Amino acid sequence: MALKEFSLEGKSAIVTGGGRGIGKAIALAFAEAGADVVAVARTAPELEQTAEEVRRMGRKGLAIPTDITNAREVEKMAEKTVQELGKIDILVNNAGMVLLKPILPTPGLAVVGADPATDLSKPLSDDEWRRVIDLNLTAIFICCRAVGPHMMKRGKGKIINITSGFAAKVAPHSAPYAASKAAVAMFTKSLALEWARFNININAIGPGLIRTDQSEGFFRDEALLQAVLKTLPLRRVGEARDVALLAVYLASDAANNMTGQNIYLDQGLSIS
């Protein structure tokens, strides 16, 4: 690599939600930049595919199925990473979920982008609220707490949290999702301040409209897509690799003096 400061050669990284979408793109970009990668999620077959692609690049690739909302499972995952790779240089907290649903049902209300399985005739349930908060926010706390001691002991580390453009500018019916992602943005700032003296850099990326396998259903509705594009100053869609390339920068020595920042990769939505 010509710019050695951007190299991840010799680094080891954990990427949650690494089996598909943005998480997989980050895992593969890290391997391309020289890192060994542990892909973490609940779904083993997708993880193993990511790990195999990492290995094809000549890097070590591990798949560790983990429920990241379970503290004991996450601790075991961190321990196994250290056993297999020797250290943890980078943690990417990418795993999350989107739930678009009004707090209370409103007659005649159309919820753009709602999961067809979501029952819009009933109020947002306690379980729905907790699922979003647990996966989008609490899991990040659990993963940071598990990995933190390893980074503190070595006196360095990089943590990248994936938040959302919704943390800066909300849309209707996004209360649990937007609340969880805004909390991640502030969690990032707070923990960055707390762990700065250990030389641990903690930053967040807030993607906007990104094309992934999971979002293909949205992109098939051309009228809806065009309507959304009109709200974006750059009038275009992002790709998962766009997020991955920013993650490579934040994980590299080039970003050694950046911490506590939330960077929105949202086609300008947050400034509109």
N, C-alpha and C positions, 0 to 999 in steps of 0.2 A: 504493500500500500504506500503510495507516494507521500501522503500526509500522515506521518507516524502517529500524530496526536489523536487521529480518528480511529486508529487500530484498536481492536479488542483482543489481539493476539495474547494467548496465555490466560485470558479471563474465563471465569465460569459464571453462568447466569441461570437464574430460575425465572421462568415465564409462566404465570398462571393463565388459564384459558388458552393454553398453547396448542390446542388441537385443531383450531380453525380460525378463520377471520383475521382480525388484527393481531391476535396473540401468535398465531402461526407465522404471519408475515414478520413479526418482530423476532421470533425465534430463528427463522431462516436468515434474516438480515444480520443478526448477531453472529451466526455461524459463518456467514460470508465475510464478516469483518474479523473473524479469527477466534471467536469464543466457543467454548464447550457449552452445551445448553441442556437444561433439564426442563422438559415440558410437563406442566401440571394441570390436571383437570379431573373431572369425574369419569369421563368417557375414555376407556383404555385404547380402543382401536384407533381413534383419531390421534391420540397422543403418540402411539407407536409409529404412525405414519410420519408425523413431524420428526420424531427422533431418528427414523431411518433416513429422511432427507438430510438431516443435519450430518449424519454419519457419512453420507455420500459426498459431502463437501470436505471430508477428511477431518472432521471434528468429532469429539465425543458427544453422543446424543442419548439422553436417558428419558424414559417415559415413566412418571411416577403418578399413578391414579391417586387422587387425594380429594377429600371433601374439605375445601379450604375454610368452611365455616366451623369445622371441628378442630379445636386447638390441639388435641393430642395427635390427630392425623398430620397436622401441619408440622408439629415438632418432629415427628418421625420422618417426614419428608425432608426437612432441613438437615436432620442427622444423617440420612442416607446420602444426601447430596455431598456433604462433607466427607463421608466415608468413600464415596465413589470418585469424586473430583478433587478432594483435598481442601477445598475452600469455597466460599460464596463471595464473589465480587459484586454481583449485580442481582437485584430483585426487581422484576416487573410485575406489578399488581394490575393485571389486565382483565381478569375474569369479572363478569358482571351480567346483569340482565336489564332489559327494558320492559317496563309495564306502563302502558298508556291507558288510563281509565279515570273517569271523573270520581271525585270523592263520594258524590251522591248521583244517582241516575237522574237524567234530565230528559223529559219526553221530546222526541224528535231530534235529539242530539247526535251528530255524526262525529265519531272519534277517529280522526285521521291516523292511520298507522296502527290501530289497535289490533292485537292478536285475535284472530277469529275465535280462538278458544276462550277468550275473556268474556265473562258474562257481564254485559253493560247494563243489565236490568236490575242489578243489585248494587248496594253500596260497596265501596272498597272495603274489603274484609281485613280483620286484624292479621290473618295469615298472609294475605297478599302484601300488606305493608311490611310485615316482618321479613318476608322472603327477599324483598328488594333491599331493605336496609342491611340484612344479614350478609347478603352476597356482595353488594356494592360498597359497603362501608365497614362492617364488622370484620369481614374476612381480611380486609387490608390491614386493620389493626392486628389481627391474629398473626398474619404472615410477617409483618414488620417486627412484632414482638419475638417471633421465633428466630428470625434471621439476625436481628440486631446484635445479640451477644457475640455471634461469630464475626461480624464486621467490627464491632468495638474492640475485640481481642486483637484483631489485625491492624486496627487503627486506620481503616479506610473502607469505603463501600459506596455503591450507587444504588439508589432506590428510585424507581419511576412508577408513579401511579397514573393509571388511565382514568381521567375524569370525563367530562363531556362539555360541549358547547352549551348544554342546558344548565351548567353550573353558573354561567354568566348571563344567559338570556333564555327564559323559559318559554314554553309553548303551552297551550291549554291541555289539561288532562294529564299533566306530567308530574304532579305533586310528589309522589314517592320517589320517582326516578331523579327529578331535579334536586330534591332535598338531599338525597343520598350523594349525588355527585358534587353539590355545593359543599357538603360536609367533607368530602374527600379533598376538595381544594383547600379548605382551612386546616384539615388534618395534616396535609402536606406541609403547609407553612409552619404549623406548630411543631411538628416533629423535626423539621429541618433545623429550626432554632435550637431545639433540645439536644440534637445529636451532632451539631456542627463541630463541637470541640473534639469529637471522635473522628473527624475528617470523613464524615458520611454525608454525601450530597443527596438531597431528596427533592425531586421536582415532579411536576405533573404535566400530562398532555391532555388537552381537551379537544378530541376530534369532533368535527361537524358531520356533514353528510358524506359518508364513506361507503363505497361499493364493496360489499363482501358477499359471501355465499348466503349468509343469514338475511341480508337486506334485499336479495334479488326480487322478492315478491313486491316490494315497494317500487322498484325500478321498472317493473312490468306495466305499471299504471302510468302511461305516458302523460296523461292530462295532469295527474297529481304531481308527477316529477317536474313538469314544466312550471306548475304553480309554485312549487317549493324553490326551484331555481331562481325565480323572480325575486325571492326574498334574500338571496345571497349576493352580496356586492360583486364577487368574482364570477357569478353565473356559471359555476361548474361543480362537478362532483369530485370528491377526493378518492384516492385508492388506498388500500391497506398499506401498501409499500411507502406511501407518503408518511404515514405515522411511524412505520418501522425505521425509516431513515432518520427521523428526528430522535427516535429512541436510541439509535446508534450514537448519535452526537451526545446525548445526555449521559450515556453510559461510558463514554470515552474520556480520555484525559483532556480533550479539547474543552470540556465543560467543567473542569475542576473548580472554577471560581463561580459557578452558578448553583444556587440552592434556594429552596423555598419558592420557586417560581411555578406559576400555572401558565402554560403556553397553549393558546387556542389555535388549533389547525382546522379552522371552521369556515373557510372560504369568505371570511369577513363578517360572518353573522353577528358575532359579539360586538362589533363596532357599528352595526347598522341601526 
